[in-house]
Amino acid sequence: MSQYRLVSLVIVVALLGVSLGLAATASAQAPTATVNTGALHIRSGPGISYAVVFSVYRGTVLTLLARNADASWVKIRLDNGIEGWVNSNYIATAYPLRNLPLEGGSGGPVGITATVTSYALNVRSGPGIGYARLTSIPRGTLMTLLARTADSSWVKVLLANGVQGWVNTGYIAPSAPITSLPVEGVVVPPPQPPPPTYRTHVVQPGENLFRIALRYGVNMWDIARLNNILNLRLIYAGQVLLIP
């Protein structure tokens, strides 16, 4: 009888140990997050310069593993075992991301974001005001930084709608130093059209603007404007006039 009780006690203790082990495992489970955007790319590193390894959709549960320096990107694991990095702006979690272990701080480009600080900011096709305006974005717009000019005065950005272009760094607040971005653009304004060329006319004795204008088939007011003549009567022999 005592032997039976001893065996029963051993079984109870074993079951209790299993239960405690399961509870400890559950309590030590890694934090999770859910995707809060329509579709989200998982990349091989913390930045959009890295390759896409998989894509997930709204509501997908992600296990959080690590973060980069500013927690703008987090390393995750899927239920199927795939691991990669996602932009933290597109996940929802109650877990403080900065409590995750730091990883991905070196060895490649780091995802840097910025917000617009001016009332409106032009996004241009190249790094300078001489380039065409692609769009204008309002204050508070979040964008991803891709590259910079050598002097860090302009940065190449990626907008949420997929548009890429260049903005002046004087009107943005970046999440990390802009100097950590790769150099890509050179501030070279687009070619400008050559200045207009004009015919010239040397005023002869007895000539006036009316007759000169008739001779060249132009308006005398246009001749006066081009030559900064305020009084149409005040021209003199030997004066060189530009003819539009």
C-alpha positions, 0 to 999 in steps of 0.5 A: 500500500505504501509503495502504491502511494509512493508511485502516486506521489511521484506521478503527481510531482512529475505532472506538477513539474510539467505544468510549472515548465509550461507556465515558465515557457509561456511567461518567457514567450517573446513579445508579438505585434500585428501588421496594421497595414494592407501589406508589409514587406519583410526584408533581409536587413533594417532598411528599404535597401535590403531585399524583400524576403517575404510579404505579410498582410494586415492582422498577421501576428509577428514575433518580435526579436530585436530592433535597430538603433532608433527602433524604426525597424524591428527583427521578427519571426513568422509562424513558418520560421521566416525571419526578417526586418519590418518597418515599425510604423506598420505594426501594432504592439503594446510592447515597448520596442526599445526594450528589444535587444539592439541588433542591425546597427552596422554592416549595411544601410540603416532605415532612417525616416524624417518628417516635414517641418515646414508648411509644405515641402516640394519633392523634386526630381533631382537635388536642387531647385532647378529640377522639376517639382514632382509633388508637394507634401504637408507638415508632418508627412513621414518619409523614408530617407534613401540617400544624400548629396555630398554636402547633405543639403539634399536627401533622396526620399521615398513617400508612402505612395511609392514616389521617390524624389529629393527634398531640401534637408533644411525643412525636415526632422530626421530620425538619425544623422543624415550623414549616415546615408550613402552619397548619391546625388550631386548638386548639378542644376539642369541645363539652362536655355541659352540667353536670347540673341537680339538684332542691333540697330544704330540710330541714324540722324532723323530716325525715330522709334516709330520708323525703326519699329516699322523697318523691323516689323516690331512694336516700338513699345517693345523696343523701348522696353528692351532698351529701358527707354522711358521717353519715346522721343529721347533717342539720338543718332549713333545710339545702338538699340537692341531689336526684339 
